[in-house]
Amino acid sequence: MIPALFMRFGVAFALIGMGLGIFMGATHDFSLTPAHAHVNLVGWVSMFLAGLFYQANPDRATWLAALHLILAVAGLSLMAPGVTAIARGMSWGEPLAIAGSIATFAATLILAFNVFRAQALSRDAHKPLSRENDARVLASQ
């Protein structure tokens, strides 16, 4: 469930980011480039990659992954309008961008924890028991 939600949000943000890019190109107004870049990178790329990670490591798709998803979506949902408002010279955008950035950073910390924890668990699970075991495995191939 968590991997699918990450990938669905990722695709939704890809469509939003691409739509924003098309709008900027059609109007020749590229003042929203920072928002466009954040929606594509933080939304599309990061969320879709997180979904793929959690799909490949289902043991890490726990409540912590759900918190990661909530913080990531909330963070981008605050950051993108905040960055847009800043680009348009509206002072109210700064607190939104700051809050969104903090939430996004917290979400990325959770992802980092899950990635490093998954790698540590994987190393332990695949640790050879002995040199004799290594030799037997190689001989059987």
C-alpha positions as protocol buffer text, in pm:
chain_id: "A"
residue {
  index: 1
  type: MET
  ca { x: 0 y: 0 z: 0 }
}
residue {
  index: 2
  type: ILE
  ca { x: 273 y: 250 z: 100 }
}
residue {
  index: 3
  type: PRO
  ca { x: 483 y: 188 z: -216 }
}
residue {
  index: 4
  type: ALA
  ca { x: 179 y: 234 z: -440 }
}
residue {
  index: 5
  type: LEU
  ca { x: 82 y: 558 z: -266 }
}
residue {
  index: 6
  type: PHE
  ca { x: 433 y: 697 z: -306 }
}
residue {
  index: 7
  type: MET
  ca { x: 432 y: 609 z: -676 }
}
residue {
  index: 8
  type: ARG
  ca { x: 82 y: 751 z: -730 }
}
residue {
  index: 9
  type: PHE
  ca { x: 172 y: 1079 z: -561 }
}
residue {
  index: 10
  type: GLY
  ca { x: 495 y: 1082 z: -763 }
}
residue {
  index: 11
  type: VAL
  ca { x: 306 y: 1049 z: -1091 }
}
residue {
  index: 12
  type: ALA
  ca { x: 53 y: 1313 z: -981 }
}
residue {
  index: 13
  type: PHE
  ca { x: 335 y: 1556 z: -902 }
}
residue {
  index: 14
  type: ALA
  ca { x: 499 y: 1471 z: -1235 }
}
residue {
  index: 15
  type: LEU
  ca { x: 182 y: 1575 z: -1415 }
}
residue {
  index: 16
  type: ILE
  ca { x: 160 y: 1895 z: -1209 }
}
residue {
  index: 17
  type: GLY
  ca { x: 527 y: 1975 z: -1272 }
}
residue {
  index: 18
  type: MET
  ca { x: 500 y: 1907 z: -1644 }
}
residue {
  index: 19
  type: GLY
  ca { x: 180 y: 2111 z: -1665 }
}
residue {
  index: 20
  type: LEU
  ca { x: 356 y: 2399 z: -1492 }
}
residue {
  index: 21
  type: GLY
  ca { x: 645 y: 2368 z: -1736 }
}
residue {
  index: 22
  type: ILE
  ca { x: 410 y: 2373 z: -2035 }
}
residue {
  index: 23
  type: PHE
  ca { x: 231 y: 2676 z: -1889 }
}
residue {
  index: 24
  type: MET
  ca { x: 560 y: 2861 z: -1845 }
}
residue {
  index: 25
  type: GLY
  ca { x: 666 y: 2779 z: -2198 }
}
residue {
  index: 26
  type: ALA
  ca { x: 334 y: 2885 z: -2347 }
}
residue {
  index: 27
  type: THR
  ca { x: 330 y: 3217 z: -2161 }
}
residue {
  index: 28
  type: HIS
  ca { x: 706 y: 3281 z: -2188 }
}
residue {
  index: 29
  type: ASP
  ca { x: 701 y: 3357 z: -1815 }
}
residue {
  index: 30
  type: PHE
  ca { x: 966 y: 3150 z: -1642 }
}
residue {
  index: 31
  type: SER
  ca { x: 939 y: 3312 z: -1300 }
}
residue {
  index: 32
  type: LEU
  ca { x: 793 y: 2989 z: -1161 }
}
residue {
  index: 33
  type: THR
  ca { x: 1100 y: 2782 z: -1252 }
}
residue {
  index: 34
  type: PRO
  ca { x: 1194 y: 2725 z: -884 }
}
residue {
  index: 35
  type: ALA
  ca { x: 846 y: 2585 z: -807 }
}
residue {
  index: 36
  type: HIS
  ca { x: 855 y: 2376 z: -1127 }
}
residue {
  index: 37
  type: ALA
  ca { x: 1193 y: 2231 z: -1027 }
}
residue {
  index: 38
  type: HIS
  ca { x: 1082 y: 2149 z: -672 }
}
residue {
  index: 39
  type: VAL
  ca { x: 760 y: 1981 z: -783 }
}
residue {
  index: 40
  type: ASN
  ca { x: 950 y: 1768 z: -1035 }
}
residue {
  index: 41
  type: LEU
  ca { x: 1245 y: 1676 z: -814 }
}
residue {
  index: 42
  type: VAL
  ca { x: 1089 y: 1652 z: -469 }
}
residue {
  index: 43
  type: GLY
  ca { x: 750 y: 1537 z: -595 }
}
residue {
  index: 44
  type: TRP
  ca { x: 801 y: 1323 z: -902 }
}
residue {
  index: 45
  type: VAL
  ca { x: 1156 y: 1190 z: -864 }
}
residue {
  index: 46
  type: SER
  ca { x: 1190 y: 1156 z: -486 }
}
residue {
  index: 47
  type: MET
  ca { x: 845 y: 1014 z: -424 }
}
residue {
  index: 48
  type: PHE
  ca { x: 858 y: 766 z: -708 }
}
residue {
  index: 49
  type: LEU
  ca { x: 1204 y: 647 z: -603 }
}
residue {
  index: 50
  type: ALA
  ca { x: 1083 y: 611 z: -244 }
}
residue {
  index: 51
  type: GLY
  ca { x: 793 y: 402 z: -370 }
}
residue {
  index: 52
  type: LEU
  ca { x: 1033 y: 177 z: -559 }
}
residue {
  index: 53
  type: PHE
  ca { x: 1253 y: 146 z: -250 }
}
residue {
  index: 54
  type: TYR
  ca { x: 961 y: 47 z: -28 }
}
residue {
  index: 55
  type: GLN
  ca { x: 838 y: -197 z: -293 }
}
residue {
  index: 56
  type: ALA
  ca { x: 1182 y: -362 z: -304 }
}
residue {
  index: 57
  type: ASN
  ca { x: 1207 y: -359 z: 77 }
}
residue {
  index: 58
  type: PRO
  ca { x: 856 y: -436 z: 205 }
}
residue {
  index: 59
  type: ASP
  ca { x: 988 y: -494 z: 558 }
}
residue {
  index: 60
  type: ARG
  ca { x: 1070 y: -119 z: 571 }
}
residue {
  index: 61
  type: ALA
  ca { x: 715 y: -16 z: 466 }
}
residue {
  index: 62
  type: THR
  ca { x: 608 y: 33 z: 827 }
}
residue {
  index: 63
  type: TRP
  ca { x: 444 y: 317 z: 1019 }
}
residue {
  index: 64
  type: LEU
  ca { x: 770 y: 506 z: 970 }
}
residue {
  index: 65
  type: ALA
  ca { x: 725 y: 485 z: 593 }
}
residue {
  index: 66
  type: ALA
  ca { x: 368 y: 611 z: 635 }
}
residue {
  index: 67
  type: LEU
  ca { x: 503 y: 907 z: 834 }
}
residue {
  index: 68
  type: HIS
  ca { x: 759 y: 961 z: 558 }
}
residue {
  index: 69
  type: LEU
  ca { x: 476 y: 975 z: 303 }
}
residue {
  index: 70
  type: ILE
  ca { x: 268 y: 1217 z: 510 }
}
residue {
  index: 71
  type: LEU
  ca { x: 562 y: 1451 z: 571 }
}
residue {
  index: 72
  type: ALA
  ca { x: 675 y: 1436 z: 207 }
}
residue {
  index: 73
  type: VAL
  ca { x: 330 y: 1517 z: 64 }
}
residue {
  index: 74
  type: ALA
  ca { x: 261 y: 1785 z: 326 }
}
residue {
  index: 75
  type: GLY
  ca { x: 608 y: 1932 z: 279 }
}
residue {
  index: 76
  type: LEU
  ca { x: 578 y: 1967 z: -96 }
}
residue {
  index: 77
  type: SER
  ca { x: 219 y: 2089 z: -65 }
}
residue {
  index: 78
  type: LEU
  ca { x: 349 y: 2376 z: 150 }
}
residue {
  index: 79
  type: MET
  ca { x: 682 y: 2430 z: -24 }
}
residue {
  index: 80
  type: ALA
  ca { x: 555 y: 2461 z: -383 }
}
residue {
  index: 81
  type: PRO
  ca { x: 303 y: 2740 z: -317 }
}
residue {
  index: 82
  type: GLY
  ca { x: 552 y: 2906 z: -85 }
}
residue {
  index: 83
  type: VAL
  ca { x: 825 y: 2911 z: -350 }
}
residue {
  index: 84
  type: THR
  ca { x: 570 y: 3029 z: -606 }
}
residue {
  index: 85
  type: ALA
  ca { x: 461 y: 3316 z: -380 }
}
residue {
  index: 86
  type: ILE
  ca { x: 823 y: 3414 z: -315 }
}
residue {
  index: 87
  type: ALA
  ca { x: 889 y: 3419 z: -692 }
}
residue {
  index: 88
  type: ARG
  ca { x: 587 y: 3650 z: -729 }
}
residue {
  index: 89
  type: GLY
  ca { x: 712 y: 3883 z: -454 }
}
residue {
  index: 90
  type: MET
  ca { x: 453 y: 3783 z: -195 }
}
residue {
  index: 91
  type: SER
  ca { x: 592 y: 3782 z: 158 }
}
residue {
  index: 92
  type: TRP
  ca { x: 342 y: 3524 z: 288 }
}
residue {
  index: 93
  type: GLY
  ca { x: 523 y: 3258 z: 83 }
}
residue {
  index: 94
  type: GLU
  ca { x: 833 y: 3252 z: 298 }
}
residue {
  index: 95
  type: PRO
  ca { x: 678 y: 3085 z: 607 }
}
residue {
  index: 96
  type: LEU
  ca { x: 513 y: 2825 z: 379 }
}
residue {
  index: 97
  type: ALA
  ca { x: 839 y: 2752 z: 201 }
}
residue {
  index: 98
  type: ILE
  ca { x: 1022 y: 2722 z: 534 }
}
residue {
  index: 99
  type: ALA
  ca { x: 762 y: 2490 z: 688 }
}
residue {
  index: 100
  type: GLY
  ca { x: 750 y: 2282 z: 371 }
}
residue {
  index: 101
  type: SER
  ca { x: 1128 y: 2258 z: 358 }
}
residue {
  index: 102
  type: ILE
  ca { x: 1147 y: 2141 z: 719 }
}
residue {
  index: 103
  type: ALA
  ca { x: 878 y: 1877 z: 662 }
}
residue {
  index: 104
  type: THR
  ca { x: 1051 y: 1761 z: 343 }
}
residue {
  index: 105
  type: PHE
  ca { x: 1385 y: 1742 z: 522 }
}
residue {
  index: 106
  type: ALA
  ca { x: 1228 y: 1537 z: 803 }
}
residue {
  index: 107
  type: ALA
  ca { x: 1074 y: 1304 z: 543 }
}
residue {
  index: 108
  type: THR
  ca { x: 1413 y: 1260 z: 379 }
}
residue {
  index: 109
  type: LEU
  ca { x: 1573 y: 1181 z: 715 }
}
residue {
  index: 110
  type: ILE
  ca { x: 1318 y: 901 z: 758 }
}
residue {
  index: 111
  type: LEU
  ca { x: 1400 y: 769 z: 411 }
}
residue {
  index: 112
  type: ALA
  ca { x: 1772 y: 781 z: 491 }
}
residue {
  index: 113
  type: PHE
  ca { x: 1714 y: 587 z: 812 }
}
residue {
  index: 114
  type: ASN
  ca { x: 1509 y: 325 z: 628 }
}
residue {
  index: 115
  type: VAL
  ca { x: 1763 y: 291 z: 345 }
}
residue {
  index: 116
  type: PHE
  ca { x: 2062 y: 251 z: 578 }
}
residue {
  index: 117
  type: ARG
  ca { x: 1868 y: 19 z: 807 }
}
residue {
  index: 118
  type: ALA
  ca { x: 1762 y: -198 z: 513 }
}
residue {
  index: 119
  type: GLN
  ca { x: 2121 y: -219 z: 392 }
}
residue {
  index: 120
  type: ALA
  ca { x: 2243 y: -317 z: 740 }
}
residue {
  index: 121
  type: LEU
  ca { x: 1975 y: -585 z: 769 }
}
residue {
  index: 122
  type: SER
  ca { x: 2057 y: -711 z: 421 }
}
residue {
  index: 123
  type: ARG
  ca { x: 2429 y: -737 z: 501 }
}
residue {
  index: 124
  type: ASP
  ca { x: 2355 y: -932 z: 818 }
}
residue {
  index: 125
  type: ALA
  ca { x: 2119 y: -1169 z: 637 }
}
residue {
  index: 126
  type: HIS
  ca { x: 2372 y: -1240 z: 362 }
}
residue {
  index: 127
  type: LYS
  ca { x: 2679 y: -1262 z: 583 }
}
residue {
  index: 128
  type: PRO
  ca { x: 2867 y: -1585 z: 513 }
}
residue {
  index: 129
  type: LEU
  ca { x: 2884 y: -1822 z: 807 }
}
residue {
  index: 130
  type: SER
  ca { x: 3236 y: -1940 z: 733 }
}
residue {
  index: 131
  type: ARG
  ca { x: 3497 y: -1977 z: 461 }
}
residue {
  index: 132
  type: GLU
  ca { x: 3395 y: -2339 z: 420 }
}
residue {
  index: 133
  type: ASN
  ca { x: 3038 y: -2226 z: 349 }
}
residue {
  index: 134
  type: ASP
  ca { x: 3168 y: -1981 z: 85 }
}
residue {
  index: 135
  type: ALA
  ca { x: 3363 y: -2263 z: -79 }
}
residue {
  index: 136
  type: ARG
  ca { x: 3055 y: -2490 z: -83 }
}
residue {
  index: 137
  type: VAL
  ca { x: 2840 y: -2216 z: -237 }
}
residue {
  index: 138
  type: LEU
  ca { x: 3099 y: -2146 z: -507 }
}
residue {
  index: 139
  type: ALA
  ca { x: 3144 y: -2519 z: -580 }
}
residue {
  index: 140
  type: SER
  ca { x: 2771 y: -2570 z: -624 }
}
residue {
  index: 141
  type: GLN
  ca { x: 2752 y: -2301 z: -893 }
}
